[in-house]
Amino acid sequence: MVKEYAEAATNAHQTSEKGRERYGTFIAWFETALIVLGLLGILLLLPHNTGGDGWVRFTALSAMLTQGQIPDIKYSMVGPFFSIPFWYLGKIYQTPFWWISRYNVFVFGAGLLATYWLLKDRIARSLLRKFFLLLVVASMFSYHLLFYYGEVFTAIFVAVGCIAIVVGPELGGWCAIILGVVNTPATLLGLILLDAKHILETRRLRFVLVVLITIALIMLESWIRRGNPFGIGYSDDYGVRTIMPYSGRPGFSNPFFFGLISLLFSFGKGIFFFAPGLLLPIRKTLRKVQEGTNVDLFATYTLWMSFLVGLLLVYSSWWAWHGGWFWGPRFLLIASVPASFALAVRLQWRDTSLLVNIVTLLALCLSVWVGINGAVYGDQALWHTCLDNNAYLETPLCYYTPEFSVLWHPFVVYQPLNHKQLLYLLYSLFVGVYLLMPLLITTGGQLIAAALEFGRERLDFRSWGI
């Protein structure tokens, strides 16, 4: 009898294990399908264009490929160089413009694949899938992927490079970071801080060479394209004179303090509104994970954050700290990577305090709205309001006033959507709810427990007096 009972218990346990394994496999395939659907939706459902600076890059690339002209534009051609195969694809199917305007979607997808390849055998793949879903649906990438600007190339190459220098291959990681920075020379200070952080951790001075090589490559590109290694192309760059007291001045003419608080907190450009995951605490959780995996994910996170701090220090004083007429904090796209990763960590490990889980809920909801807003609303409805009269009121009205911020304007003025945008909106909401529900259940349980505890301590009427 005892033997039969033991065999039955063993069989039941094995059946349960198989059931959990099948469920885990189903969830893995389901979440992977959601990621792929999101990328296809951005590629095929949403409208694409080159954008202002992207058009300059596209015409320069086209002139180089058709007429042999060496581009002399002020923007780096490192990112556009990698898009040459897509330009030629346009001679076979669609047009070069069609492919080039979608080039950043492929850069982004390649970055996700590279991240998966680097980390799939080192950390929980469920964490990676959450990270990817958040990057697709709940980050600033949703808007940037619709254009041919250079920020996506730099953000992806630097982000993946940081992972590689921590888990290997280190040389490949540094090469990716260098390419990303050469593509946007203004991010050099971000590289310096990132490199300094790595030098302090490894105590290896040879990594100073990374900065020197990057500077040399930036100067080499300027020499080849402009005939002057010091000709960065931004010497006479300035904006129009508006109501703002420091407008119309070139270079680093914006007061650092005003630029910094605007990049952090302004309603139309503040990074804490567009990447709220930056506010989430994850250090203790990642240190616990490191003990079981021997992968220092927190080191990667701090490298991303070091690079972001460098960008804040640079762009806060730049006359175009806001990135010009562009949805959100254009220059700070890299912030979406650590912000999405922090959200993924908090969604993966929910056994934390009630306060942290509530903050995570709020950050997730706002992040999903950021992704939806960028993908289907953008900044088109504010063009005339913000750019009329030579953009005289652009900054005070559209960057500092919440009703005219790109994030909140859809709640003020109804903006009709076409069927493709509605379809992508429904997809984003579904993914958002899917990611939200486990945390909502956990937080709801914590709230009930806290309410019962409060009731036992404060509402025990037997201890009350008259």
HUTAWO-V620332 format. One record per pair of residues at least 4 apart in sequence whose C-alpha atoms are under 7 Angstrom apart, sorted by sequence separation. I is the first residue (numbers start at 0). J is the second residue. D is the distance in Angstrom with one decimal. If there is no record, write none. Layout:
BEGIN
((I:J:D) (I:J:D))
END
This chain:
BEGIN
((0:4:6.2) (1:5:6.2) (2:6:6.2) (3:7:6.1) (4:8:6.2) (5:9:6.2) (6:10:6.1) (7:11:6.1) (8:12:6.1) (9:13:6.2) (10:14:6.1) (11:15:6.1) (12:16:6.1) (13:17:6.2) (14:18:6.1) (15:19:6.2) (16:20:6.1) (17:21:6.1) (18:22:6.1) (19:23:6.0) (20:24:6.2) (21:25:6.1) (22:26:6.2) (23:27:6.2) (24:28:6.3) (25:29:6.0) (26:30:6.0) (27:31:6.1) (28:32:6.1) (29:33:6.4) (30:34:6.3) (31:35:6.3) (32:36:6.0) (33:37:6.1) (34:38:6.4) (35:39:6.2) (36:40:5.9) (37:41:6.3) (38:42:6.1) (39:43:5.9) (40:44:5.0) (41:45:5.4) (49:53:4.6) (50:54:5.7) (51:55:6.8) (52:56:6.4) (53:57:6.1) (54:58:6.1) (55:59:6.2) (56:60:6.0) (57:61:6.1) (58:62:6.1) (59:63:6.2) (60:64:6.2) (61:65:5.9) (62:66:5.2) (63:67:4.5) (76:80:5.9) (77:81:7.0) (78:82:6.9) (79:83:6.9) (82:86:6.5) (83:87:6.5) (84:88:6.2) (85:89:6.6) (88:92:6.2) (89:93:5.3) (90:94:6.1) (93:97:6.3) (94:98:6.6) (95:99:6.0) (96:100:5.9) (97:101:6.6) (98:102:6.0) (102:106:6.5) (103:107:6.0) (104:108:6.1) (105:109:6.0) (106:110:6.2) (107:111:6.4) (108:112:6.4) (109:113:6.1) (110:114:6.1) (111:115:6.2) (112:116:6.1) (113:117:6.2) (114:118:6.2) (115:119:5.2) (118:122:6.1) (123:127:6.9) (124:128:6.2) (125:129:6.3) (126:130:6.2) (127:131:6.2) (128:132:6.1) (129:133:6.2) (130:134:6.3) (131:135:6.2) (132:136:5.9) (133:137:4.7) (134:138:5.3) (139:143:6.7) (140:144:5.8) (149:153:6.6) (150:154:6.0) (151:155:6.0) (152:156:6.1) (153:157:6.0) (154:158:5.9) (155:159:6.0) (156:160:5.8) (157:161:6.1) (158:162:6.7) (159:163:6.3) (160:164:6.3) (161:165:6.6) (162:166:6.2) (163:167:4.6) (164:168:6.3) (165:169:7.0) (168:172:6.3) (169:173:6.4) (170:174:6.3) (171:175:6.2) (172:176:6.3) (173:177:6.1) (174:178:6.2) (175:179:6.2) (176:180:6.2) (177:181:6.1) (178:182:6.1) (179:183:6.7) (180:184:5.6) (186:190:6.6) (187:191:6.3) (188:192:6.3) (189:193:6.1) (190:194:5.8) (191:195:6.0) (192:196:6.1) (193:197:6.4) (194:198:6.1) (195:199:6.2) (196:200:6.4) (197:201:6.1) (198:202:5.2) (207:211:6.7) (208:212:5.9) (209:213:6.2) (210:214:6.2) (211:215:6.2) (212:216:6.2) (213:217:6.2) (214:218:6.2) (215:219:6.0) (216:220:6.2) (217:221:6.4) (218:222:6.1) (219:223:6.2) (220:224:6.0) (221:225:5.3) (222:226:4.4) (248:252:6.1) (254:258:6.3) (255:259:6.0) (256:260:6.3) (257:261:6.1) (258:262:6.1) (259:263:6.2) (260:264:5.7) (261:265:4.7) (265:269:4.4) (269:273:6.6) (270:274:5.5) (271:275:4.8) (281:285:6.1) (282:286:6.2) (283:287:6.4) (284:288:6.3) (285:289:6.1) (286:290:6.7) (288:292:6.3) (289:293:5.0) (295:299:7.0) (296:300:6.3) (297:301:6.1) (298:302:6.3) (299:303:6.4) (300:304:6.3) (301:305:5.9) (302:306:6.3) (303:307:6.3) (304:308:6.1) (305:309:6.4) (306:310:6.5) (307:311:6.3) (308:312:6.2) (309:313:6.3) (310:314:6.0) (311:315:5.8) (313:317:6.9) (316:320:6.7) (319:323:5.9) (325:329:6.4) (334:338:6.1) (335:339:5.8) (336:340:6.1) (337:341:6.0) (338:342:6.3) (339:343:6.1) (340:344:6.2) (341:345:6.3) (342:346:6.1) (343:347:6.0) (344:348:6.1) (345:349:5.8) (351:355:6.6) (352:356:6.4) (353:357:6.2) (354:358:6.2) (355:359:6.1) (356:360:6.1) (357:361:6.4) (358:362:6.1) (359:363:6.0) (360:364:6.2) (361:365:6.2) (362:366:6.0) (363:367:6.1) (364:368:6.3) (365:369:6.2) (366:370:6.4) (367:371:6.2) (368:372:5.8) (369:373:6.1) (370:374:6.1) (371:375:6.0) (372:376:5.0) (373:377:4.7) (378:382:6.7) (381:385:5.8) (382:386:5.7) (383:387:5.3) (386:390:4.0) (392:396:5.6) (393:397:5.4) (394:398:5.1) (395:399:5.3) (396:400:5.2) (400:404:6.3) (403:407:6.9) (404:408:5.7) (408:412:6.2) (409:413:5.9) (416:420:5.8) (417:421:6.2) (418:422:6.1) (419:423:6.3) (420:424:6.0) (421:425:6.2) (422:426:6.3) (423:427:6.2) (424:428:6.2) (425:429:6.1) (426:430:6.3) (427:431:6.0) (428:432:6.1) (429:433:6.1) (430:434:6.2) (431:435:6.0) (432:436:6.0) (435:439:6.0) (436:440:6.1) (437:441:6.3) (438:442:6.0) (439:443:5.9) (440:444:6.2) (441:445:6.4) (442:446:6.1) (443:447:6.3) (444:448:6.2) (445:449:6.0) (446:450:6.0) (447:451:6.2) (448:452:6.1) (449:453:6.1) (450:454:6.1) (451:455:6.2) (452:456:6.2) (453:457:5.8) (454:458:4.8) (455:459:5.8) (40:45:6.9) (49:54:5.2) (62:67:6.5) (63:68:4.5) (89:94:3.9) (90:95:6.6) (119:124:5.9) (133:138:6.5) (135:140:6.9) (136:141:6.8) (163:168:5.4) (164:169:4.1) (198:203:5.5) (221:226:6.7) (222:227:4.4) (225:230:6.6) (241:246:6.0) (253:258:6.6) (264:269:4.2) (289:294:5.3) (315:320:5.5) (351:356:6.9) (372:377:6.0) (385:390:5.9) (394:399:6.9) (395:400:6.7) (402:407:5.9) (403:408:5.3) (409:414:6.3) (416:421:6.2) (62:68:5.8) (63:69:5.8) (89:95:3.9) (134:140:6.8) (135:141:6.4) (163:169:5.5) (180:186:5.8) (198:204:6.2) (221:227:5.9) (222:228:4.2) (240:246:5.2) (262:268:5.7) (263:269:4.3) (264:270:6.7) (289:295:5.6) (314:320:5.1) (322:328:6.5) (397:403:4.9) (398:404:6.0) (401:407:6.3) (402:408:5.4) (63:70:6.7) (88:95:6.8) (180:187:6.2) (221:228:4.9) (239:246:6.6) (240:247:4.3) (261:268:6.8) (262:269:4.6) (263:270:4.9) (264:271:6.3) (321:328:6.1) (322:329:5.3) (385:392:6.2) (386:393:6.1) (396:403:6.3) (397:404:5.1) (87:95:6.6) (143:151:6.8) (163:171:6.9) (164:172:5.0) (198:206:6.5) (221:229:6.8) (238:246:6.7) (239:247:4.7) (245:253:6.1) (261:269:6.0) (262:270:5.9) (263:271:5.8) (322:330:6.2) (385:393:4.5) (86:95:4.5) (89:98:6.1) (163:172:4.6) (164:173:6.6) (219:228:6.0) (221:230:6.0) (238:247:4.9) (402:411:6.6) (85:95:7.0) (218:228:4.4) (221:231:6.4) (237:247:6.0) (238:248:6.8) (59:70:5.5) (161:172:6.2) (218:229:6.3) (237:248:5.8) (285:296:6.4) (86:98:6.4) (160:172:3.8) (194:206:6.9) (237:249:4.2) (285:297:5.9) (385:397:6.2) (85:98:5.6) (86:99:6.1) (160:173:6.0) (236:249:5.7) (237:250:6.7) (85:99:6.3) (235:249:6.7) (236:250:6.7) (345:359:7.0) (160:175:5.2) (282:297:6.5) (160:176:5.2) (82:99:6.9) (342:359:7.0) (157:175:6.3) (60:79:7.0) (156:175:5.2) (157:176:4.4) (191:210:6.5) (82:102:6.6) (111:131:6.9) (156:176:5.7) (157:179:5.7) (56:79:7.0) (156:179:5.2) (153:179:4.0) (307:333:6.7) (152:179:6.4) (153:180:6.3) (307:334:6.3) (378:405:5.8) (377:405:6.8) (153:182:6.4) (153:183:6.7) (181:213:6.4) (184:217:6.8) (304:337:7.0) (303:337:6.4) (372:406:6.4) (181:216:6.9) (177:213:5.7) (181:217:5.6) (300:337:6.1) (369:406:6.9) (104:144:5.4) (103:144:5.3) (101:145:6.6) (103:147:6.4) (100:145:6.9) (101:146:6.9) (102:147:6.8) (110:155:5.8) (114:159:6.2) (375:420:5.6) (100:146:5.5) (106:152:6.6) (117:163:7.0) (100:147:5.4) (99:147:6.8) (103:151:6.3) (107:155:6.6) (110:159:6.5) (49:100:5.0) (326:377:6.3) (48:100:5.1) (259:311:6.8) (326:378:5.8) (47:100:5.8) (268:321:6.5) (371:424:6.3) (47:101:6.6) (259:315:4.9) (371:427:6.7) (258:315:4.1) (258:316:6.0) (270:328:6.6) (42:101:6.6) (268:327:4.9) (269:328:6.7) (255:315:5.2) (267:327:6.1) (268:328:4.7) (274:334:6.5) (277:337:6.7) (281:341:6.3) (255:316:4.7) (274:335:5.7) (277:338:4.6) (42:104:6.6) (254:316:5.7) (258:320:6.4) (276:338:4.0) (279:341:6.3) (253:316:4.6) (275:338:6.6) (276:339:6.1) (281:344:7.0) (252:316:6.1) (253:317:5.8) (274:338:5.7) (277:341:6.9) (367:431:6.1) (251:316:4.9) (252:317:6.2) (253:318:5.2) (276:341:5.9) (251:317:4.3) (252:318:5.5) (276:342:5.5) (250:317:5.9) (251:318:5.7) (250:318:5.8) (249:318:6.2) (248:318:6.7) (78:149:6.6) (78:152:6.1) (326:405:6.7) (279:359:6.9) (237:318:6.8) (357:442:6.9) (276:362:5.9) (356:442:6.2) (275:362:5.3) (349:438:6.7) (353:442:6.4) (275:366:6.7) (274:366:6.6) (346:438:6.5) (353:445:6.1) (53:146:6.9) (273:366:6.9) (53:147:4.6) (53:148:4.8) (50:146:5.6) (52:148:6.3) (273:369:6.1) (31:128:7.0) (34:131:6.9) (48:145:6.4) (49:146:4.7) (50:147:6.4) (30:128:6.6) (34:132:5.7) (37:135:6.4) (47:145:4.7) (48:146:5.2) (49:147:4.5) (50:148:6.9) (46:145:6.9) (47:146:6.0) (78:182:5.9) (77:182:5.2) (76:182:6.8) (75:182:5.3) (75:183:6.7) (193:302:5.4) (193:305:5.1) (192:305:5.6) (193:306:5.3) (192:306:6.2) (189:305:6.6) (190:306:5.9) (189:306:4.0) (192:309:6.3) (189:307:6.4) (189:308:6.7) (189:309:3.8) (188:309:5.1) (189:310:5.5) (188:310:6.9) (186:310:5.9) (267:397:6.1) (268:398:6.0) (267:398:4.0) (266:398:5.9) (267:399:6.1) (265:398:6.3) (266:399:5.3) (139:273:6.8) (165:299:6.5) (265:399:5.4) (266:400:6.5) (266:401:5.4) (138:274:6.9) (162:299:5.7) (267:404:4.5) (161:299:5.9) (266:404:5.9) (267:405:6.2) (161:302:6.4) (158:303:6.6) (241:390:6.9) (242:391:5.9) (241:391:4.5) (242:392:6.6) (241:392:6.9) (71:224:5.4) (70:224:6.2) (71:225:5.8) (69:224:6.2) (73:231:6.7) (73:232:4.4) (73:233:6.6) (122:292:6.5) (121:292:6.3) (121:294:6.7) (154:332:6.5) (154:333:4.8) (150:330:6.7) (150:332:6.6) (139:332:6.5) (139:335:6.2) (138:335:5.7) (134:339:6.0) (133:339:5.7) (130:339:6.0) (130:340:5.5) (130:343:5.1) (129:343:5.4) (126:343:6.3) (126:344:6.9) (126:347:6.1) (138:366:6.0) (137:366:4.8) (141:370:5.5) (137:367:4.1) (139:369:6.6) (136:367:6.3) (137:368:7.0) (138:369:6.2) (139:370:6.0) (142:373:4.5) (137:369:6.2) (138:370:5.0) (141:373:5.7) (142:374:5.1) (137:370:4.3) (141:374:5.1) (136:370:5.3) (139:373:6.8) (142:377:7.0) (136:427:5.9) (45:419:6.9) (44:419:5.3) (45:420:6.5) (44:420:6.9) (40:423:6.4))
END
